[in-house]
């Protein structure tokens, strides 16, 4: 049996600071909080897509407003967890750590989407597909390596560049691009997936298949992650325990939020939504859909899922003006509380596996009625929100913008290592177009490119080409939706 002692793993060590200004963990986490909130990566979330790109209605969620809601839910789960533990917190080395844990989870929630590119998950797909189609045309990846080892590394780097992932980009952002120098402890809380992007996805029978189903970090950050794992006693492929709380907060928050935004935009009415939710839940729980599984605040007795939805409708009917808002106030109250309680209890029930970071599922991913709530919200959103023509059109526009931007900058990736190096030094060698494109590259990304080049691994041409591709992905993924659109228009002379 594992000796569970969270205090042993709550280190205040930072990657770029050997000695802490203060040995007190709370003081170090307060410093982390300031660095995160004041970072450009968080500010850019205000103009990045949640569901509806380039949305002018400020009431419809952006990545920033979504992240603020996830932050609050994460705080709620953490407090609920400590309430449930009570005196048992000392048994797990958590006595006196409520404030630190709350801050760690809150800030992880605020940061969880900072690596997402413009236009959300469709943006990830656009970047991945473009590199899949183009990468064999770039000089560093054309000539095969003379050794089997070199060929294997080349294939690993190509696999990674063709699998852009916002979670991995978040680790790159905090550790390399912005160098926030957060404590390893805070950084570990956003390492949602644990596989290096250059490694293949394991099959479903792998004991960590869920934790490794997506890339969690890039080859370029492997050293940072290795140091973090050593500092926090994390085994490769395993999570840090508090990441499970961040993930649960996100699962609870975004499902309801996406549906509320759909109501706000007139895609559904509250009565249509209520009927869809009740029907979908019944399909998932046909044998006990009417069972009273859930306890909502302010209600003496347990309620069924349908009861909670009908109660929200009743409250909306009593509201004379803003019925939609009233419906979601009470639907959120009715559903969030049981989900938070369930997430906190699942953490405790599986605390040994959670502590070791090997629980191969999300806290809310079980066969419980609470999991059925989350699945219901997701399925209704997929079928009746994400599939509507407006969303699909916006996704197509986002795809065209990102692939168009990558097309415009493609000439830089087709240069030899020597040519690109001379352009960065201001020698355009008659390469007029490429010289103008280089001047549009942000200095911070050029600096990160130089630093990554210094870590040279394997064939120098292959590695430099990898670094140059990473530079372009850094730049494109860091754009807001509006800036990406404006840059595309500028370069396309629209």
N, C-alpha and C positions, 0 to 999 in steps of 0.2 A: 504493500500500500504506500502511495506517495505521501511524503510529509509536505503538507500544504502550508506555505508561509509566504504570503504575498509581500510582506515587508522586506524579505530577503531579495526580492526581485525589483523593488521600487528604487532603482538607482537614479541619481541626479546627474550622472555623467553625460557630457556632450561630446560630439565628434571633434570639434575644433577648439575645445577648452579642456586642458588636462586637469586644471584645478577650478572648483566652483567658487564663485564670489561669495556664496553663502552655503553652508552644508545643509541647511534646512530645506527639505523637499518642497514644502509649500511655497517658499520664496522662489525656488527654481521654476516651479510650475506657473507661478504668477508672471515670471519673466517670459516663459513660453507663451502664455496667454497674450501678453502684449505684443510679442513678435508676430504671432499669428493674426491677431485682429488688425494690426497695422500693415500687413503684407499686401502687396499688389495682387497676389494670386486670389486672395479673398475678395478684394474690391472688384476684380473682374467678373466675379460670379453674378454681379447684379445685371450684367448684360449677356448672360449665357442661358441657353435654353433649358427649361425643365421639360415641357411637352410642346409648347407653342412657340416656335422661333420668331424673332423679330416682332414680338408682341408689344403693342403700344398701350394696352390697358394695364396700368400699374398694379391693379388688384390681382391679375393673373400672375402666378408664381414664376420667378426666375430661379436659377440655381442658388442665388444668395438667400432669397426669402424661404425657399425650401430648406436650405441648410440651417437657417435660424430655427425653423420648426423642428427639425431633427435634433438640434442642440437642446431644445427644451424637453423633448421626449426622452433624450438620453439622460438628462438631469433627473427627470421623473423616475426612470427605471432605476437609476443609481440610488436615489433616496429610498425607493421601495425595497430594493435589495437590502440596504442596511436596516430598514425597519424590520424586515423579515428575519435577518440574522440576529438582531438584538445582541445579547451577551455572547452569542456564538461567534461574533466577528473576531474576538480575540483568539479563538481556536484556529482561525485561518490566517493569523497575522495581519488582520485588517482593523484591529482596534485603534482608534484615533486616526484612521486613514480615510474617513468619509469625505472630508473636504478635498483631499488630494485626488481621490478616485472620481469624485464629481467633476473636478476641473479637467482631468484627463479625458473623461468620456465626452464632456461638453465640447472641448476643443477638437477632439477627433471627429465629432459630428459636424462641427463647423467646417472642417477641412476635407471631409470625405469625398467631395466632388471637385476639388481644386484642379485635378489633372484632366478633367473632361474637356474635350475640344469644343469648338463652336458646333451648334446643332446637335448636341447630345450624342446618344449612342449611334445615331445615323452618321454623325461626323466621324466616329471611330471606324465605322464600316467603310466610309469613303476613303479615309487615309489608308487603311489596310489594303483595300482593293487596288488603289492606285499604285502602291508600292509592289504589290504582287504582280501587276501587269508590266511594271516598268523596270524593276530592279536588275534584270539580266542585261539591261542596256548600259549600266553604269560601269566605267572602266575597271574599278577595283573588283567587281564581281564577274567580269567576263572571262579572264584567263584563269583556268583551273590551277590550284596550288600544286606544287611539285611533290608534296607529301600527303599521306593519308590523313595525318593529324590536321594539316592546314586545310584540307578539303572539308573535314568534319567541322572545323571552326567556322569556315565560310558558310556552310549550310545552316549552322546554328544562328549566325548573325543575320542571315537572310530571313530565316523563319521569324526571328524577332521583329525585324523591320516590317514584315508583312502582317504583323499581329499587334497593331496599335491598341493600347489599353489604358484608359483613364486612370485606373488604380495604380498602375506602374508609373505613369507619368507624374502622379502625385508624389511618389517617393523621390523621383528625380527632381521635381520642383523644390521640395523642401531641403533636399540634401545638396544639390549641385547648382541649380539655376538661380535660386534665391538665397541659398546657403543661410537658412534661418537659424542654423545651429541649435535646433531644438534638442532637448534631452532625448537620448535614445528611447527613454520610456514613453514620451509623448509621440515620437515618430512611430514606434511599434504599434500604437493603437490604431493607426490607419493602414497597416499592412493586412488588408482584408484577405487577399489570396497570397499563397506562399511559394508559388512556382516562379522561377526565373523565366522570362519570356523566350529565352533562347532554347529552353528545354521543351520537349514534346509534352502534350497533355497526357496524363496517365489514363488507363482504362478504368471503367466503372468499378472494378473489383479492388482497386488500390485502396488501402486503408485511409488515405488522405485525399481521395478522389474529389470530394467537394471542395476542400481547402485549396486544391491545386487545379481546379477546373478552368481558371483564367490566369493569365500572367499577373503576378503581383509586383514584380520589379524587373528592371532591365539588366542586361549583362553589364552595362555601364555603371550600375550601382551595386554590383555584387559585393564589392569590398565593404561598402557602407553597411549593407545588410548583414554581412558576416560579422562585422564588429558589433553591430546591434545585437545579434544573436548571442555572441559571446558575453557581452555585458549583462544581458538580461536573462541568461541561461535558457535561451530558446533553442530547441532542436530544429535543424533544417526541415522545412516542410510543415512546421507547426506555427500556430498563431500565438500572439500574446493574449492572455485571458480577456482583457477589457475590450478587445476588438469585437467580441461577441455581443457586448452591450451596444456598441456603436451600430453594428449591423442590425440589431433588433430595432433600435430607434429609427433607422432609415426605413426598414420594412413597414413599421407601423405608420410612419408619417406620410410616405409618398403615395401609398395606395389611396388613402382618403383625399389627399390634396389634389391628385390628378382628376378625380371625379368631381370635386368641388369646382375646379377650373373649367371643366366641361359644362357644368351647370351655368357658371358665370358667363360663358361664351354662347349659351343658348343651344348647345348640342343636344342636351337632354333636359327634361323637366324633372323636378324633384319626385313627382309621382311616377314618372317612367323609371327613374333610377331606383326608387323604392321597390317597385315590382320586379325589376331585373335582379336586384340584390336578393330578395326573398326567394325567387325562383332558382337562382344559381346556388344559394346556400342549400336549398332542399335537394338539388341534384348531387351535391357533394356529401350531404348527410341524410340520405333517404330514410334511414331507419330511426333517426332521432332528431329530425329537423325542428320538431316542436318541443323538444326537451328544454327545460329551463336551466341552462348551463352557466349563465352570465350574471354577475353582480355589478350593477351600475350604481354610482354614488347618488344618494338622495332617494333611492328606491329600496324599500324594506325587503322585498322578496326577489328571488332570482328570476331572470327573464330569459325567454328564448330569443334567438336572433331576430325573428319576425316581430316579437314584442318591442325590441329596441328600435327597429326601423319604424314601426307604427307609432311608437311614442314620439319619435322625432317629427313625424308627419302631423301628429296631433298638436304639438307645440307650434309648428309652422302655421297650422290653421288658425291658431289663436292670435297670431301676429297679424296686425292689420296692414303693414307696409312691406317690410323686408322678409318675406316668407322663406326665400332660399337661404338667407343667412341663418335664420332661426333653425331651419331644418338641420343644417350642418353643425351648428353649435351643439345641438342635442345628440345628433348622430355621433359626433366626435367624442362627446362625453361618454356616451353609452358604450362605444367600442374601444376607445383608447384605454380606459381603466382596466378592463379584464385582460387586454393584450399586454399591458405593462406588468400586471400582476403575474401573468403566465410567464413572461420573459424572465422576470426576476426569480421566480420559483424554478424555472428550468436551469438557470445558472447554478442555483444551490443544489438541485437534484443531481446535476452532472458535474459537480465542482471539481472532482479529481481530473476528469477528462478536459474540462475547461482550463484548469490551472496548467495542465501540461500542454494545452493548445492542440489537442488531438481530437476534440469532438468534431466529427466529420459531417456537421450539418449546422444550420442556423438554429438559434434558440427556439424560434417559433415554427421550425420545420419538423413537425411530428404528426401524429395521427389524432391530435386533439381537436375539439370544437374551435379553439382559438386559431389553430392553423387553418381551419376551414374558413374562418372570417377573412384572414389575409388572402387566401386563395380566391375567395369570392370577389373581393375587391379588385384583385389583379385581373381575374378573368373578365369581369364586366368592363374594366378599363380597356383591356386589349380588344375586346369584341365591339365595344360601342363608343370608344373615344379615339384610340390610336388608329383605328381603321377608317375613320371618316375622311372624306375627300380633302377637307381643309388641312388636316394633319399630314396626309400623304403628299399633298402638293407642296407644303412647306418643307417636308423631308427631301423631296426631289430638288427643290430650289437650293437647299443646303448642300446636297450632294454635288450639284453643278457648280456652286460657288467654291467649295473646297477642292474638287478635282480641277477646276479652272485655275485656281491659285497655284496648285502643284504643277500644272502644265506650264504656267508662266515662269516658274522658277526651275523647271527641269533642265534648262541649259547649264545651270551651275553644277548639276549632278553628273553631267556628261563630260565635264572637263577632266583632264588628267590631274593627278595630285600636284604636280609641279605648276601647272597653269593656275589652279585654284589658289595655291599658296602665293603666287606672284600677284594675283588680283587682290588678295587680302593686304598685300604690301603696297598697293596703289599703282602697280605696273599693269596696265591693261593689255599690253602686247597686241593691240589691234582688235581685241575682243570687246567691241563697243557695247553690245547688248549685255554680255556677261558682266562687264565692268559696272554698268548701271544697276544691274540686279544686286551685285555685291554691296553696293552703297546703300541698299534698302534693308540689309540685314541688321538687326539690332545689335549693338555692341555687347550687350550682356550674353547673347547667344554665341557671338563670335568668341568671346572669352571662354565660355563653357566648351566650345569646340576645341580651342587650343589646349585647354586643360585635359580634355578627354584624349586628345591625340597623344599627349605625353604618357598616357597609360598603355602605350602600344603593346598589343598582343598579337602574336603570329605575324603573318605577312603584312608589311608596312602599308602596301597599297590597299589591301583589303580592309585593314583597320581604319585607315584614313577615310575610305569611302563610307564605312559604317559611321564614323564620326560626322561626316558631312550630311549623310541622310538623317542622322539624329538631330543635327542642327536645324534642318528644314522642318522636321516633325516638331521640334521644340517651338519654332516660330509660329507655325500654322496652328498648333494646338493651343497656344497661349492667346490667340486672338479671341475677342468677343464676337458674337454673331454680327453685330453692326459693323465692327471694324473689318471683319472678313468680307462682308458685302461691299463696303466702301473700297477696300483694297482691290477686290475683284473688278469692280466698276472702273477704277483708275487704270489698272493694267490692261483692261479690255477696251479702254477708250469708249466707255458707255456714257 
